Structure formats: C-alpha cells, structure tokens
Amino acid sequence: MLRILPFLCLLAAAPAWAQDTEIGELTVELNTTQAGADACTLSFMVINDTGSKIEKAVFETVLFGSTGAVQSMTLFDFGTLPQKRPRVRQFAVPNLACDDLSRILFNGASTCAAPDQGICDATLKPVSRIKTVEVLG
C-alpha cells in the first residue's frame, strides 16, 4: 500500500503538469475604427495568454479595400505584451478610409521577442468586433 501512494499522488498531479505545458493564445481583436481627416485609426485590444511575456511583437499587416484589393502593407508594432494583461494599441493608417476597409490580414510576425520566437505566429488568434471588417491571420 505504501508503494502505491506515491504513484497515486503523481497521477493526481498529472493534470496540473499538462496545463503548465499547454500554450494559450495571443488574441488580437480589432476593437474600433475611427475616421480622421486623412487617416483611419485602428484600435486593437491584445490579450497575451501564451504563458510567456512577449517583449516585442511586430506584425506584417495587409489592409484590403471593399473591392478585395490590397490597399496597403505595413508593420504594426504592438510593443511589450505582458502575460494575461490586456493592452490596447492604436495605429493611424494614412490615406485609408475606414469605410473602405473590408479585411485585415496578419501576414506573420516580423519581430517576436519572446522565450519562444515562434510563439507570436503559432498562437495568434485574430478577431474583429467590427461586423464589416474581417480579421485573418
């Protein structure tokens, strides 16, 4: 009986070990768009639930117009993304009408300064609160 007890303790702890090794998501939500005189300001809420602090995340981003044509390609620097702490980042995109924006594609991470360099791409979960703008990744 005494030999079985340590084994049972290990089995009971197994689910906790599995949770520690699971990688969560890096949720990038298009929250709002705001039209300006000569730019469209895009506001994103980012939640880093990857299990690691990300020191710097820069994504190559493609913006599509209402006809489906590429309007522009740019880099969005989301900066430091602490673990499990929401952050809001805004980007003013010149010469873009917010009403003409139909789709945003996160093409991939240009920079991902984290313990696991591939975590930004592997865990990216793009979503949109704007019904007329699809966000992909």
C-alpha positions in Angstrom: 0.0 0.0 0.0 2.8 2.4 0.8 4.4 1.9 -2.6 1.1 2.7 -4.4 0.5 6.0 -2.5 3.4 8.0 -4.2 2.2 6.7 -7.6 -1.4 7.9 -6.9 0.0 11.3 -5.9 1.8 11.6 -9.2 -1.4 10.7 -11.1 -3.4 13.3 -9.2 -0.8 16.0 -10.2 -0.7 15.0 -13.9 -3.5 17.4 -15.0 -1.6 20.3 -13.4 1.5 19.3 -15.4 -0.5 19.2 -18.6 -1.8 22.7 -18.0 1.6 24.1 -17.5 2.8 22.8 -20.9 -0.2 24.0 -22.9 0.3 27.1 -24.9 -2.6 29.6 -24.9 -3.5 32.2 -27.4 -2.3 35.7 -28.4 -5.7 37.3 -29.1 -5.6 40.4 -31.3 -9.0 41.9 -31.5 -9.9 44.8 -33.9 -12.0 46.8 -31.4 -12.8 50.0 -33.2 -12.0 52.1 -36.3 -12.1 55.9 -36.3 -12.1 58.0 -39.4 -9.8 61.1 -39.4 -9.1 63.8 -41.9 -6.6 61.8 -43.9 -6.2 58.6 -41.9 -8.1 55.7 -40.4 -7.2 54.9 -36.8 -7.5 51.2 -35.9 -7.7 50.2 -32.2 -6.8 46.7 -31.2 -7.2 45.0 -27.8 -4.5 42.4 -27.3 -4.6 39.7 -24.7 -1.4 37.6 -24.2 -2.4 34.2 -22.8 0.6 32.4 -24.3 2.3 31.6 -21.0 5.2 33.9 -21.7 5.8 37.6 -21.6 6.4 39.0 -25.1 9.0 41.8 -25.0 8.2 43.0 -28.6 5.7 41.9 -31.2 5.6 43.4 -34.7 3.3 42.0 -37.3 3.4 42.5 -41.1 -0.2 43.5 -41.8 -2.1 43.7 -45.1 -5.2 46.0 -45.4 -7.8 45.3 -48.1 -10.3 47.7 -49.5 -14.0 47.0 -50.2 -13.2 45.5 -53.7 -10.9 43.0 -52.1 -7.8 44.7 -53.5 -4.7 45.3 -51.3 -4.8 48.9 -50.0 -1.5 48.8 -48.1 1.0 46.6 -46.4 2.5 47.9 -43.1 4.1 46.8 -39.9 2.1 47.2 -36.7 4.3 47.3 -33.6 2.4 46.1 -30.6 5.3 46.6 -28.3 5.5 44.7 -25.0 2.7 42.3 -24.2 2.7 41.2 -20.6 1.2 37.8 -19.7 -2.6 37.9 -19.0 -2.8 41.7 -19.0 -5.0 43.3 -21.8 -3.3 46.1 -23.8 -4.9 48.5 -26.3 -2.8 49.6 -29.3 -3.8 52.2 -31.9 -2.4 52.7 -35.4 -3.3 55.6 -37.7 -3.1 54.4 -41.3 -2.7 57.4 -43.6 -4.7 57.6 -46.9 -7.1 54.9 -45.8 -10.8 55.5 -45.5 -12.3 53.4 -42.6 -15.5 52.8 -44.6 -13.5 51.2 -47.4 -11.7 48.7 -45.1 -13.0 45.2 -45.6 -10.3 42.9 -44.4 -7.1 42.9 -42.3 -4.6 40.0 -42.7 -1.8 39.4 -40.2 0.7 38.0 -42.6 3.1 36.9 -39.9 5.4 38.2 -37.1 8.2 40.4 -38.4 9.6 40.5 -34.8 8.7 38.3 -31.9 11.0 38.9 -28.9 9.9 36.1 -26.5 11.4 33.0 -25.0 9.9 31.0 -27.9 10.5 33.1 -31.0 7.7 31.3 -32.9 5.0 31.9 -30.3 3.6 35.1 -31.9 2.7 33.2 -35.1 1.8 29.9 -33.5 -0.7 31.3 -31.0 -2.1 34.2 -33.0 -5.9 34.4 -32.8 -7.2 37.4 -34.8 -10.8 38.5 -34.2 -13.0 41.5 -35.1 -15.7 43.4 -33.2 -16.4 45.3 -36.4 -19.0 43.4 -38.5 -17.9 44.9 -41.8 -14.2 44.2 -41.3 -12.8 40.6 -41.3 -9.6 39.9 -39.5 -7.4 36.9 -40.5 -4.1 35.5 -39.5 
